[in-house]
Amino acid sequence: MSSNSFAYSEQSGGGEATELGQEATSTISPSGAFGLFSSDLKKNEDLKQMLESNKDSAKLDAMKRIVGMIAKGKNASELFPAVVKNVASKNIEDPNQLIRASALRVLSSIRVPIIVPIMMLAIKEASADLSPYVRKNAAHAIQKLYSLDPEQKEMLIEVIEKLLKDKSTLVAGSVVMAFEEVCPDRIDLIHKNYRKLCNLLVDVEEWGQVVIIHMLTRYARTQFVSPWKEEDGLEDDEKNFYDSDDDQKEKTDKRKKSYTMDPDHRLLIRNTKPLLQSRNAAVVMAVAQLYWHISPKSEVGIISKSLVRLLRSNREVQYIVLQNIATMSIQRKGMFEPYLKSFYVRSTDPTMIKTLKLEILTNLANEANISTLLREFQTYVKSQDKEFAAATIQTIGRCATNISEVTDTCLNGLVCLLSNRDEIVVAESVVVIKKLLQMQPAQHGEIIKHMAKLLDSITVPVARASILWLIGENCERVPKIAPDVLRKMAKGFTSEDDLVKLQILNLGAKLYLTNSKQTKLLTQYILNLGKYDQNYDIRDRTRFIRQLIVPNEKSGALSKYAKKIFLAQKPAPLLESPFKDRDHFQLGTLSHTLNTKATGYLELSNWPEVAPDPSVRNVEVIELAKEWTPAGKAKKENPAKKFYSESEEEEDSSDSSSDSDSESGSASGEQEEEGDSSDDSSEDSSSEHKSDSESASEVGNKRTAKRNSKSKRKRDSEDGENENEKSKTSDSSNADSSSIEESSSDSESESESESESESRKVTKEKEKKTKQNINPLTKDVSLLDLDDFNPVSTPVALPTPALSPSLIADLEGLNLSTTSSVITKEVRLKTSEEKSRKIFKDYNPHIMVSTPVFVPVKTHVLLHRMSGKGLAAHYFFPRQPCIFGDKMVSVQITLNNTTDRKIENIHIGGKRLPVGMQMHVFNTIESLEPEGSITVSMGIDFCDSTQTASFQLCTKDDCFNVNIQPPVGELLLPVAMSEKDFKKEQGMLTGMNETSTVIIAAPQNFTPSVILQKVVNVANVGVVPSGQDHIHRFAAKTVHSGSLMLVTVELKEGSTAQLIINTEKTVIGSVLLRELKPVLSQG
């Protein structure tokens, strides 16, 4: 009734009802009572209908009335969902992806249960959005909705399952985070996406990498068998040293058969290894814990160097890393022994870091390095940080117990510390000496006497209690000193700390039992004092001791055994690391740091005894990919002429998803056959072979298009038929290999089994049969056909040497195996969006590589003549397409002999290249005459980064370490395009793909010729014609990935201009922006 009476009082005025939207006054009954009670409900229903109307005016009117209700203090909460729906719906359907994502973020942040259905609808819609950025925000919203309403779990799992299939690297990390929050136990959702996540991992943003790695660590512990069994077996072998050779061989063979690492297990370990070089400490720590928990013990050592590198970070990072190293160093000391000096304490370290470093040094101590460590500890004891000095003394004690050879040395050093002026140092020394003397008390009577004298000066309760305990335990060895110590203690009993009082009572009891003549009265006096002490623990102890040692009528049977009870042999204390019990927590987690299970912690499961079925991770091959034909023409099938027989095709289609290993094995087998069939087997680098294969596949595609034309068929019908047969075979092979590559992983191409060897034999026989028809195709091929830079606006002068036999062999073997291997190498780390964008660029007729506008003559020193013992080397970038590979940057090196003797055998030695980088070296120079000079060419695939390519330049006698670091402008190829195409591409590269800055310079520096000169001097870009005088446009594409780089200089009023760079490669774009800005600003 209270709500109705409230409604009645609020609606008593007719004018007010009209103001609040009570439109149909005729609905109110004559009596007035029923109409007034129901008016509030009627009104809200009207407002809801107005908010759901298709007319904006009705919605606006409803909004105004709701604001009026709220202003007058009325309850409008039931209209909240309808209002949110109207506010959010327009933004969620906005054409701008940033606004759509922001709307979803705001909507999911409203913590009101009543809008859960609207939020659920928005998440489902966003999960199917074309923009990966919006899908990423949908994954973020899943976690918020789950925390708001856990009952939506099943529907959210459906969305998570859908988003897990997303191939965008932007979405991967966020959806895995949602998976971890909502349904971490649903491992079945990961099976089909496991290989994709492993392959995408290197391209995912850093915090997404951390989440994915932790999830995959848990996944690996449930799906693979332990890789540590093999090592355990080897340890057993060492024990059975005297077994016969036959027995030993049988055991070894049995162990080898019992464990073979799953290819998917190896894939995860291999694909996370490059992330040890990440700039993000959390990523490095995540990879380190993955290696620690799932990799073979022989491979774990690789993480030690990366973890030591993190010790240069800030103190918070150091603290976490040192905690994890402390846990690792207990089990595997050898991992961090080479980096012992990295754990030496610095004066600027905070106490928490110092203590952890001490812990690690203690774990790493052994007979070989203990003398060095003790000298280091001797310095630490003198530190002004008293807490650290005390921890150092404890560390010395632990070293003494762990390494028996230095026990006496450590004990003598600790005794020397007893004369230290610092009371805390002395007290800690006493406590540690007490523990050491427990291990061998009979040998150290003099030390006990010396410590008894310290009772007059030491005031720290723990130290005084330790001395009293030692004297009591060894009272028979110091019969003259012990009674006198008890006498002194009895004098000041009432003023002592409770801990000391308890030890005084114990000392009195022990002396009463061993030397009652001298101490009987003293002990009774102390017991009387303890009987009336304020602390109940002391009173209880006093009553217990009196009944036990002083015989009377009430004494029980225990009094007979009093001496055995008080003077029993005590076990020596075990000085263990405080990190010993932390190894059951996953490294790098909050639970490991706190040494207690935190909320949300997911425990690592034990390795399964038998590995679950690995086929659950196989992905079905998409058969539609086989129907693709170049030039958009329908494919004509000829059943009589197929590369495979029908039965073989059926077997392939049925086995492709379940046994993709055999296919990759056959591919490698075919490549071996090609190498054997060539007259001159090439020993070129993998990068050259890769580029040749890619170029060869492009030649095949271009010729296919030509053969399909009518003029070609009329001119040569017979050859056309044979070549069409060849082209169909290669096309279907390309489509097959591309679809197979998407469903397989890196590990499958490396693993070998019996099925692989069988498929190799079959493939070799087929290849021999088909080679006779393929050979004629190689006769008309020239090197210029292998360029990936066609069509060009102007011809580029390139050398045209004859084809090598190895290249002809590569072209002859152009079939399923070669194309699949090339595709696997090229596309392995690319997402579907990157692939589609690359295809668009490669075949877009409006975007063409052009000749460089300007070639700088600036050279860089590769090797100084003083460092090179007379051999000098300089390099420069000629800005020409590289003949060694379409993804390589051409580099010309000039070698000079500044000596008076001949330099022989100049060549490239060892290479230390970052992951993914490849280099094609120049041929060995037999000799270089005195004062002679020679220029050679190299190709380096910098992978669209400015990382340094490090290698050795060697002569007959010496090797010199040299580096080549490319300026960012040399990673580009100039592109010719129209202004219209430029604007179109620029419109597609906005938002996060755009960086800009304002330039201030004198007006004379903003003339077209000056701007052109400065820009092309920095970067290898092409000029785009502009219809506006105040806007200058330049275009290029990156050499490795072919991503567009669009540069715009827009002149503003006065002496300012805006520099804008649009590109997918945001890192290169920002670096180029930083290099162009000072150049354009200076006079």
Salt bridges, closest charged atoms under 4 A:
GLU10 OE1 - LYS74 NZ 3.33
GLU16 OE2 - LYS74 NZ 3.99
GLU19 OE1 - LYS72 NZ 3.30
GLU23 OE2 - ARG65 NH1 3.17
ASP40 OD1 - LYS43 NZ 2.76
ASP61 OD2 - ARG65 NH2 3.19
ASP129 OD1 - ARG100 NH2 2.84
ASP166 OD2 - ARG135 NE 2.31
GLU180 OE1 - ARG218 NH2 2.42
ASP188 OD1 - ARG186 NE 2.94
GLU205 OE2 - LYS136 NZ 3.70
GLU206 OE2 - ARG279 NE 2.78
ASP232 OD1 - LYS297 NZ 3.74
ASP237 OD1 - ARG255 NH1 2.36
ASP243 OD2 - LYS251 NZ 3.03
ASP262 OD2 - ARG617 NH2 3.48
ASP264 OD1 - ARG195 NE 2.95
ASP264 OD2 - ARG617 NE 2.64
GLU299 OE2 - ARG266 NH2 2.83
ASP349 OD2 - LYS357 NZ 3.01
GLU359 OE1 - ARG398 NH1 2.89
ASP385 OD2 - LYS354 NZ 3.97
ASP422 OD2 - LYS386 NZ 2.73
GLU446 OE2 - LYS449 NZ 3.66
ASP456 OD2 - LYS488 NZ 3.49
GLU473 OE2 - LYS510 NZ 2.96
GLU473 OE2 - LYS570 NZ 2.90
ASP484 OD1 - ARG487 NH2 2.56
GLU496 OE2 - ARG464 NH2 2.78
ASP533 OD1 - LYS501 NZ 2.80
ASP540 OD1 - ARG543 NH1 3.09
GLU576 OE2 - LYS580 NZ 3.30
GLU603 OE2 - LYS597 NZ 3.49
GLU609 OE1 - LYS229 NZ 3.91
GLU623 OE1 - LYS626 NZ 3.23
GLU648 OE1 - LYS766 NZ 3.50
GLU649 OE1 - LYS642 NZ 3.75
GLU672 OE2 - ARG760 NH1 3.89
GLU688 OE1 - HIS920 NE2 3.02
GLU723 OE1 - ARG707 NE 2.69
ASP736 OD1 - LYS626 NZ 3.75
GLU742 OE1 - LYS167 NZ 3.53
GLU742 OE2 - LYS835 NZ 3.21
ASP746 OD1 - ARG828 NE 2.69
GLU748 OE2 - ARG195 NH1 3.07
GLU750 OE1 - ARG270 NH1 3.40
GLU752 OE2 - ARG760 NH2 2.99
GLU767 OE1 - LYS771 NZ 3.84
ASP810 OD2 - HIS689 ND1 3.55
GLU826 OE2 - LYS838 NZ 3.68
GLU826 OE2 - LYS887 NZ 3.82
GLU833 OE2 - ARG135 NH2 3.72
ASP842 OD2 - LYS838 NZ 2.75
GLU904 OE1 - LYS956 NZ 3.41
GLU929 OE2 - LYS902 NZ 3.81
ASP941 OD1 - HIS1040 ND1 2.84
ASP958 OD1 - LYS869 NZ 2.98
GLU970 OE2 - ARG879 NH2 3.12
GLU979 OE2 - LYS983 NZ 3.63
GLU979 OE2 - ARG1033 NH1 2.88
ASP981 OD2 - HIS846 ND1 3.68
GLU1050 OE2 - LYS1052 NZ 3.47
GLU1064 OE2 - ARG837 NE 2.05
